[in-house]
């Protein structure tokens, strides 16, 4: 499998965020008028939908080129009345597209409360995992600028037994996704629902008191790694958590620890323009010339991402060595 740089990994982490929007754009631009059921859903035409299903009931199971059903599309646009019609006509509530996403994943991603309620009432599986191992609860919080997390949907999912600490293929729980996306309202909500605050999520969220206690109780945690080789220091560096990073370093964290792709905490901080953390790591003699598995240095990533001031600082320090 092709190795990803810290930047590419970050893009992969957030590639799912725009998937719904990309699907919507594709649909509007490419759906043809002869695809009657999808045209009805695009137009939010309940009468037209009933007419199509009366003449061709099998279209309730139609699929587009990406495996999305009419119910997926109704869920994406929060067409709750159409979702109800489709479900009453036997639409598969847990149908998966080619990425393993169900209609509930789409409703959760887009924050579409009304259609989520209908889908859940018809027995949608709150534990369904897509190809990234993400449940609908993950989908609530794996959002970018396009959507705002729906805490109402999150609450409904938890009421129906969703695992608040479920991990995806990246080893991320919903709480860790809120940390990555800087969604404070999601963090507050999940912590109020007793989401597990482990050393990784605590470091990412900048929870200095909790990180301190975790290290006191379990000194080995300071060098713990998750499934991708990320240490607490990687998380603190990525999140720009200077105080936590300083604590971890004082507690014996390996400043040049590498994840599965050869990325050090300095790579992460530099790629994400975390200036203060980058300065801290350099002050503690982080290897500024470290190359990841793609041969890239922290300065390379800072340059590629347009981090002008940070890149200049890194290159200036490299030239003094």
Order of alpha helices (4+ residues) and beta strands (2+ residues): alpha-alpha-alpha-alpha-alpha-alpha-alpha-alpha-alpha-alpha-alpha-alpha-alpha-alpha-alpha-alpha-alpha-alpha-alpha-alpha
